Amino acid sequence: MKTPLFPKVLGLLLAWYLGCSIQLNAQYLFGQITDQSEIPLEGAILARSGTIVGAATNELGEFALPIPDTTPLPFRVVVTYAGIKDSFTVDALDVFWSFSLPLKVTLQEVEIRDAATGAYISVLQPIKTEIINRAELRKAACCDLAGCFETQSTVQPTTTNILTNAKELRILGLSGVYNQVLVDGMPTLQGLTYTYGLSTIPGNQVENIWVVKGANSVVQGYEGMVGQITVFPRDGQSEERGTADVLINSFGEKHLNASFSIKKQKWNQYLALHSLQPGSKWDRDQDNFLDLPLITRYAVFNKWKYRSETEKGLSGSVGLRFVQEERIGGQRTFEEEVGKDYGQVVRFKQPEWYGKANYRLDSNQLLTFFASTVLHRQSSQFGWVRYTADQTQLYSNLQYARFWGKNRIHELKTGISYRHLNLSEHIEFDVKDTLQRSYGGHYVRADHIPGLFAENTFNWDKGRWTWIVGLRTDRHHLFGPFTTPRTLLRFNPAPEWDFRFSSGYGWRIVQVFPENIGLLTGNRDIRWEEPLRPEEAWNSGINLTHRTSVGKNQVTLTADFYHTRFLNQFFPDYDRQPTMAYLYNFSGKSISNGLQLEVAARRQDRVELRLAYNYVDVYRIQENQKIVLPFNAKHRFLWAATYRTEDKDWQLDLNLHWYGQQRLPNTDQNPIDLRRPAQSDPYTMINLQVRKAFNRLDCFFGVENILDFRQKQPILGWERPFSTGFDPSFAWGPTRGRELYLGINFRWP
């Protein structure tokens, strides 16, 4: 945070001048270092990178670091405190700098308060952690969680059902079920809540998103085979007392949001209301199917936070949420009441609560208890298929954390957890159905999974080496015990360089229908060839990050490669026969290789550029043949740019996504009119947004998919939706075309 220099620094400069014997031709960098609770840190050491001239903070956390007047801007400064080490770039000496440095070794991000950049890579995390904050979320519409990644390359939002607009978040080219999505550290998106849960979290309620590739901590669970996405909702600690957001797009959809924050002594309270109202009926393809569903949603979210976990004694938070939603897609002439024509209808109600209680025994020891409960009741119709389901999921985690060793630089976490999921599904077919499908009936399952875990974080050589090693054991009541080992290593040979390595095992229970909605939306019959076992995989990855300066530009270069090998995997087999989907365990060779190269540059706080390339090769070996999994672009490019005027009143954001060819499911056995090419076409998506800031108001206008690229008539067999061959899950690209939107953000300070 930058503040006027002279009043703050005069006394500090005099004190340092009397006590120092620095050359008279030196100038100074002035500032203050605090912890997460804004408590000043005394004794933190600072030095300009590559030099031995340093300074220490006083009892107020303030410092005056001598800088020779010949030093060019920008330059880097290294700060060290209690084993925590980081570097930051300084681009001005005429301001008072303020930095917040967390004390916990496992949360070693440094928050540079004056930085306008919205997305950055955590400097000291052993595993590569990309942090997306509210500054980044303002660069796009971000109507829901899936829309929060339009300017990023690691996470790929993918539509799994175009008729109801169900989405998932993919990492390393693999289905979203293989990366764990946490809300405030708890796994609330599972089973039925996974299918539509991403859309129920509005972007305006999100404070931060942490994205991790590859194996991660065992504290949160045994899932997250290829990554972890952690969403931190807002909690009322910001300076905004209230907000109101309105967004209307060219399809007629209306997004309405309002939030209120209250701070009272040791409590923070955040209340948010959300509503989505449906748009008009659009059918640009003239295939009589809606280009986008009619969605009506009402949601309320309330979060209470008591004190900070850095304070001694009791602290914690409680979150409450309720969502009610209706989605209607299908033919324009569909009438649900009289059973006319083809339609898809999804209705659900979802109440949930979660809580976190901390008790800090002293500065070295912390006891934490997590708990959450999510209920989901859903009634659905997919053509002549009627699907109703109820789900109850419970989660609890009790952990003990202790800092130990010299200067408390190592940390141990250990504890117990319990997971329970009860899922009851009923499938029946309308009397008009003539396809004689065989998978109707009642499906009931109840998972009980207690677990034990321990994880230790080691720090050596003044923070240059960090090693996390974790192990957990969980026992499923049907499949028995599973042991999950994971290890994460970071080496920081210089402030500008980070080398990271991670490796670990993960497993998960398959939820057939919620996670594979295409089984219900198409007209295939289903055949189980054997009972499905848990999916298991090993993931290993390496990452290199380099930070440098080119003139006045701050540049970050990253390169990473991750390899995933499945020991057992499930995916519906649609290739063997056009009228059937075969379900079985695949224990052969199933591989995912993912390479990402990225360059991010920032010129002060006015210009940001990001260029990224992703290569993913996802395949399995069957009968000595390499079979590439469908709907995966092997090559992807991202170019994103942000420009702000000097007074920050105007902001322009432009991003371009290029997707290469994708392998499509085999349709050679279909009738001629239902056959499709083996490969998709490459395509480009360009998005633009312009934002104007006023005193308490932001107005913004945007265009998504400027080139208006659309996959024409993506529904296979749309002429005969109740006949064999109909398949609405054949979409490989955008289907709704160009979208314009206009929005207003109001802030009540």
URNOR-V711265 format. One record per residue. NEAR is the number of other ideal C-beta (glycine too) atoms within 12 Angstrom. Layout:
BEGIN
{{NEAR} {NEAR}}
END
This chain:
BEGIN
{{21} {25} {18} {13} {22} {14} {12} {23} {28} {17} {17} {30} {27} {13} {20} {26} {18} {12} {14} {22} {11} {22} {13} {11} {12} {25} {26} {36} {42} {40} {42} {37} {43} {31} {30} {24} {22} {23} {22} {24} {35} {20} {21} {38} {29} {41} {26} {33} {30} {16} {20} {11} {25} {25} {35} {24} {33} {23} {15} {23} {30} {33} {41} {38} {41} {31} {33} {20} {15} {11} {24} {17} {24} {30} {31} {33} {40} {37} {44} {34} {37} {32} {35} {41} {36} {39} {38} {38} {39} {37} {30} {22} {29} {19} {23} {29} {39} {30} {40} {35} {44} {32} {34} {35} {40} {37} {31} {37} {30} {37} {29} {34} {25} {24} {30} {30} {35} {34} {43} {38} {38} {34} {39} {42} {40} {45} {46} {43} {40} {42} {35} {39} {30} {31} {31} {36} {40} {36} {40} {42} {40} {41} {43} {39} {39} {38} {37} {43} {39} {41} {41} {40} {42} {45} {43} {38} {33} {34} {37} {35} {39} {40} {47} {39} {43} {43} {37} {37} {40} {39} {45} {45} {42} {44} {40} {42} {39} {43} {44} {41} {41} {38} {42} {39} {36} {40} {42} {44} {44} {40} {41} {41} {42} {42} {42} {42} {41} {39} {41} {43} {46} {40} {40} {43} {44} {40} {34} {34} {41} {39} {43} {43} {51} {48} {46} {45} {46} {41} {42} {41} {38} {44} {47} {43} {45} {47} {47} {46} {47} {35} {42} {32} {40} {38} {34} {32} {29} {27} {16} {29} {22} {27} {34} {27} {38} {29} {40} {26} {33} {27} {32} {22} {34} {26} {39} {28} {38} {28} {37} {25} {31} {23} {20} {12} {9} {17} {22} {29} {29} {39} {29} {38} {28} {39} {28} {39} {23} {26} {27} {19} {22} {29} {25} {26} {23} {13} {30} {24} {37} {38} {38} {37} {42} {33} {39} {26} {37} {24} {38} {28} {40} {31} {36} {30} {34} {28} {24} {28} {33} {25} {23} {18} {19} {21} {28} {32} {39} {30} {40} {26} {39} {25} {40} {26} {39} {28} {38} {32} {42} {41} {31} {27} {17} {29} {15} {25} {10} {9} {19} {14} {23} {41} {38} {43} {34} {43} {28} {39} {27} {40} {26} {38} {28} {37} {28} {37} {27} {30} {24} {28} {18} {16} {19} {24} {23} {37} {27} {33} {30} {36} {30} {39} {29} {41} {28} {43} {25} {39} {23} {40} {34} {44} {40} {32} {38} {29} {39} {28} {36} {29} {40} {28} {40} {30} {40} {28} {39} {27} {35} {26} {36} {28} {31} {20} {19} {13} {21} {24} {32} {30} {40} {28} {36} {27} {31} {24} {38} {27} {39} {29} {37} {26} {35} {25} {33} {22} {28} {22} {26} {21} {9} {15} {26} {15} {27} {13} {29} {17} {28} {22} {17} {16} {27} {15} {30} {22} {30} {20} {38} {26} {35} {27} {34} {30} {35} {32} {41} {30} {36} {22} {17} {23} {35} {25} {27} {39} {30} {39} {28} {41} {26} {39} {24} {34} {23} {25} {18} {17} {24} {14} {19} {32} {23} {41} {26} {42} {33} {41} {33} {40} {25} {34} {16} {19} {34} {27} {24} {40} {28} {41} {31} {44} {30} {44} {37} {47} {39} {43} {37} {37} {35} {33} {36} {42} {35} {33} {41} {40} {38} {45} {40} {41} {37} {40} {27} {32} {20} {23} {17} {14} {15} {29} {25} {33} {36} {32} {41} {30} {46} {34} {41} {30} {39} {28} {39} {28} {33} {25} {27} {19} {15} {21} {23} {36} {26} {36} {26} {37} {27} {40} {29} {45} {29} {44} {30} {37} {25} {30} {38} {38} {36} {38} {30} {32} {27} {21} {22} {30} {27} {26} {35} {24} {29} {25} {24} {31} {22} {21} {21} {34} {31} {41} {28} {41} {29} {43} {27} {36} {29} {37} {28} {37} {25} {27} {29} {24} {26} {37} {29} {41} {26} {35} {26} {39} {26} {38} {29} {37} {29} {30} {18} {21} {9} {9} {12} {17} {26} {30} {35} {34} {35} {34} {37} {29} {24} {37} {28} {37} {28} {39} {28} {37} {26} {29} {17} {12} {12} {20} {17} {22} {35} {25} {38} {30} {37} {30} {39} {26} {31} {26} {23} {33} {27} {32} {38} {23} {24} {17} {18} {25} {18} {10} {15} {28} {19} {32} {17} {18} {20} {28} {22} {20} {27} {24} {37} {28} {35} {33} {39} {29} {32} {23} {22} {17} {11} {17} {21} {31} {24} {33} {26} {36} {27} {34} {30} {22} {20} {22} {28} {27} {33} {24} {25} {32} {39} {38} {33} {33} {20} {24} {35} {28} {25} {26} {30} {36} {38} {41} {37} {40} {37} {34} {32} {35} {38} {35} {28} {26} {39} {27} {34} {26} {34} {26} {33} {25} {25} {19} {13}}
END
